[in-house]
């Protein structure tokens, strides 16, 4: 009976075939997050390059120029 309970526990909680799937899905979600974040940062920098805010605009390299 104890071995049967252990096998049920292994089937429910120790299914090692699903671990690579979870790792892959976590990594793919993380990469999507990184790509979206970098795209948002690039779009914001492009907007700052073109549109002066309070008389200053971003020239790249952490420099603000009068414009």
C-alpha positions as CSV (number, residue, x, y, z in Angstrom):
1,X,0.0,0.0,0.0
2,X,2.8,2.4,0.8
3,X,4.5,1.8,-2.5
4,X,1.2,2.5,-4.3
5,X,0.8,5.8,-2.4
6,X,4.4,6.7,-3.3
7,X,3.8,6.0,-7.0
8,X,0.6,8.2,-6.8
9,X,2.7,10.9,-5.2
10,X,5.4,10.6,-7.9
11,X,2.8,10.7,-10.6
12,X,1.2,13.9,-9.1
13,X,4.2,15.9,-7.9
14,X,7.4,14.4,-9.3
15,X,6.5,14.2,-13.0
16,X,10.0,15.0,-14.3
17,X,8.8,15.1,-17.9
18,X,7.0,18.4,-17.4
19,X,10.0,20.2,-15.8
20,X,11.7,21.0,-19.2
21,X,8.4,22.4,-20.5
22,X,8.1,24.7,-17.4
23,X,11.7,25.8,-17.8
24,X,11.2,26.5,-21.5
25,X,7.9,28.4,-21.0
26,X,9.5,30.5,-18.2
27,X,12.5,31.3,-20.4
28,X,10.3,32.2,-23.4
29,X,8.1,34.5,-21.2
30,X,11.2,36.1,-19.8
31,X,12.6,36.7,-23.3
32,X,9.3,38.2,-24.5
33,X,9.4,40.5,-21.5
34,X,13.0,41.6,-22.3
35,X,12.2,42.2,-26.0
36,X,9.0,44.2,-25.2
37,X,10.9,46.2,-22.5
38,X,13.7,47.0,-24.9
39,X,11.3,48.0,-27.7
40,X,9.5,50.4,-25.3
41,X,12.7,52.0,-24.2
42,X,13.8,52.5,-27.9
43,X,10.4,54.0,-28.7
44,X,10.7,56.4,-25.7
45,X,14.2,57.4,-26.7
46,X,13.1,58.0,-30.3
47,X,10.3,60.2,-29.1
48,X,12.7,62.1,-26.8
49,X,15.1,62.6,-29.7
50,X,12.5,64.2,-31.8
51,X,10.3,66.1,-29.4
52,X,11.8,68.7,-27.1
53,X,10.4,68.6,-23.6
54,X,10.6,71.8,-21.6
55,X,13.0,73.2,-24.2
56,X,15.4,70.3,-23.9
57,X,15.7,67.2,-26.0
58,X,17.6,63.9,-25.6
59,X,20.7,63.6,-27.9
60,X,21.7,60.1,-26.9
61,X,24.4,59.0,-24.5
62,X,22.6,60.6,-21.5
63,X,23.0,64.1,-22.9
64,X,20.3,66.7,-22.9
65,X,20.7,69.6,-25.4
66,X,18.8,72.8,-25.6
67,X,16.4,72.7,-28.5
